[in-house]
């Protein structure tokens, strides 16, 4: 499903389409420093595999996939998935591709925009994210916008062959 544009103060969310897949975006997904704490970190990505991922999200009626845009530049992505109105919840995932854009509050702003959209426009009552226990920066970003730790799941992530706990964070 094509996500709507969501405007914020410093960043905005724009629908991610297959034509937005650039070599820069593919480079992010193949950079261990960018994807170390994600499920995308154990796979080699190509432009075609990333376009397939974008297509799958566009075809999924329970998903929104956005480009995070700052100063007209695509700097990361945010995705709402598993949108389930009957249960009143959905999942949020985020990636900031450029190192220079991390640690500046941009992730928190994107999380807040996507979360507020889900809670106010999609009719869900809660939004959750599963975060690697090693990803302290991401945990802080989610806490900053009102997410709370719900539970810890041992060995949820595979960090290059090593199990790492997942922290399930929720905002209602």
C-alpha positions as CSV (number, residue, x, y, z in Angstrom):
1,X,0.0,0.0,0.0
2,X,1.4,3.4,-0.9
3,X,2.0,5.4,2.3
4,X,0.9,9.0,2.5
5,X,3.3,11.9,2.9
6,X,3.7,12.8,6.6
7,X,5.3,16.2,7.3
8,X,7.3,17.0,10.4
9,X,9.4,20.0,11.5
10,X,12.9,18.8,10.4
11,X,12.1,15.6,8.6
12,X,9.2,14.2,6.6
13,X,8.2,10.8,5.5
14,X,7.5,10.1,1.8
15,X,6.3,6.9,0.3
16,X,9.2,4.6,-0.8
17,X,8.7,3.3,-4.3
18,X,10.8,1.0,-6.4
19,X,12.2,3.9,-8.4
20,X,13.6,5.3,-5.1
21,X,16.0,2.3,-4.8
22,X,19.4,3.8,-5.4
23,X,23.0,2.4,-5.1
24,X,23.3,4.6,-2.0
25,X,20.3,2.8,-0.4
26,X,21.7,-0.6,-1.4
27,X,25.1,0.4,0.1
28,X,23.4,1.1,3.5
29,X,21.9,-2.4,3.6
30,X,25.3,-3.9,2.9
31,X,27.2,-1.8,5.5
32,X,27.6,-3.9,8.7
33,X,27.7,-0.7,10.7
34,X,24.2,0.3,9.4
35,X,22.4,-3.1,9.7
36,X,24.3,-4.7,12.6
37,X,21.2,-4.5,14.8
38,X,18.6,-5.4,12.2
39,X,17.3,-8.6,10.6
40,X,18.8,-7.3,7.3
41,X,22.4,-7.7,8.5
42,X,23.0,-11.3,7.6
43,X,22.2,-11.1,3.9
44,X,23.9,-9.6,0.8
45,X,21.6,-7.1,-0.9
46,X,21.4,-6.1,-4.5
47,X,19.4,-3.4,-6.3
48,X,17.0,-6.0,-7.5
49,X,16.6,-7.7,-4.1
50,X,15.9,-4.3,-2.5
51,X,13.3,-3.4,-5.3
52,X,11.7,-6.8,-4.6
53,X,11.5,-5.9,-0.9
54,X,9.9,-2.5,-1.7
55,X,7.4,-4.2,-4.1
56,X,6.4,-6.7,-1.5
57,X,5.7,-3.9,1.0
58,X,3.7,-1.9,-1.7
59,X,1.7,-5.1,-2.3
60,X,1.1,-5.7,1.4
61,X,-2.2,-4.0,2.5
62,X,-0.9,-4.2,6.1
63,X,2.3,-2.2,5.5
64,X,3.5,1.3,4.9
65,X,7.1,2.0,3.8
66,X,8.5,5.5,3.9
67,X,11.7,7.3,2.9
68,X,12.9,9.5,5.7
69,X,13.7,12.8,4.0
70,X,15.7,15.7,5.5
71,X,16.6,18.7,3.4
72,X,15.3,16.9,0.3
73,X,17.6,14.0,0.8
74,X,16.7,10.3,1.4
75,X,18.6,9.5,4.7
76,X,16.8,6.4,5.9
77,X,13.5,4.4,6.0
78,X,10.7,3.7,8.4
79,X,8.2,0.9,8.0
80,X,4.8,0.2,9.7
81,X,4.0,-3.5,9.2
82,X,1.6,-6.1,10.5
83,X,-1.0,-3.4,10.7
84,X,-3.9,-5.2,12.3
85,X,-7.0,-3.0,13.0
86,X,-8.9,-5.9,14.7
87,X,-6.1,-6.4,17.3
88,X,-5.4,-2.7,17.3
89,X,-1.6,-2.9,16.8
90,X,1.2,-2.7,14.3
91,X,5.0,-2.9,14.2
92,X,7.5,-0.1,13.5
93,X,11.0,-0.6,12.1
94,X,13.6,2.1,11.3
95,X,17.0,2.5,9.6
96,X,19.1,5.7,9.4
97,X,21.5,5.0,6.5
98,X,24.0,7.8,6.8
99,X,26.3,7.9,9.8
100,X,26.3,11.7,9.8
101,X,22.5,11.7,10.4
102,X,22.6,9.4,13.5
103,X,22.6,10.7,17.0
104,X,20.9,14.0,15.9
105,X,17.3,13.2,16.9
106,X,16.3,12.4,13.3
107,X,15.4,8.8,14.2
108,X,13.2,10.0,17.1
109,X,11.4,12.4,14.8
110,X,10.7,9.8,12.2
111,X,9.6,7.3,14.9
112,X,7.2,10.0,16.3
113,X,5.8,10.8,12.9
114,X,5.1,7.2,11.9
115,X,3.8,6.3,15.4
116,X,1.5,9.3,15.5
117,X,0.2,8.5,12.1
118,X,-0.5,4.9,13.1
119,X,-2.3,5.9,16.3
120,X,-4.3,8.8,14.9
121,X,-5.0,7.8,11.3
122,X,-4.9,4.0,11.1
123,X,-7.0,3.3,14.2
124,X,-4.5,1.1,16.0
125,X,-4.2,1.4,19.8
126,X,-0.5,0.5,20.1
127,X,2.7,0.4,18.1
128,X,5.6,-2.0,18.9
129,X,9.2,-2.4,17.8
130,X,11.6,-5.2,18.4
131,X,15.1,-3.7,19.1
132,X,18.4,-5.4,19.6
133,X,19.5,-5.1,23.2
134,X,22.9,-3.9,21.8
135,X,21.3,-1.0,20.0
136,X,21.4,1.5,22.8
137,X,21.0,4.5,20.4
138,X,17.8,3.1,19.0
139,X,16.4,2.2,22.4
140,X,17.0,5.8,23.5
141,X,15.3,7.1,20.4
142,X,12.2,5.0,21.0
143,X,12.1,5.9,24.7
144,X,12.4,9.6,23.8
145,X,9.0,9.4,22.0
146,X,7.2,7.5,24.7
147,X,7.9,3.8,24.0
148,X,8.4,1.6,27.0
149,X,10.1,-1.8,27.3
150,X,7.4,-4.5,27.4
151,X,9.7,-7.6,27.6
152,X,13.0,-9.0,26.7
153,X,13.3,-12.1,24.4
154,X,16.5,-14.1,24.8
155,X,18.4,-14.7,21.5
156,X,15.8,-13.0,19.3
157,X,18.5,-11.5,16.9
158,X,21.3,-13.3,15.1
159,X,24.2,-10.9,15.2
160,X,26.7,-12.6,12.7
161,X,26.2,-16.0,14.3
162,X,25.8,-14.8,17.9
163,X,22.4,-14.7,19.6
164,X,21.4,-11.3,21.0
165,X,18.4,-10.5,23.1
166,X,15.5,-8.5,21.6
167,X,13.7,-5.8,23.5
168,X,10.1,-5.5,22.7
169,X,9.1,-1.8,23.1
170,X,5.5,-0.5,22.9
171,X,3.7,2.8,22.7
172,X,0.0,3.0,23.3
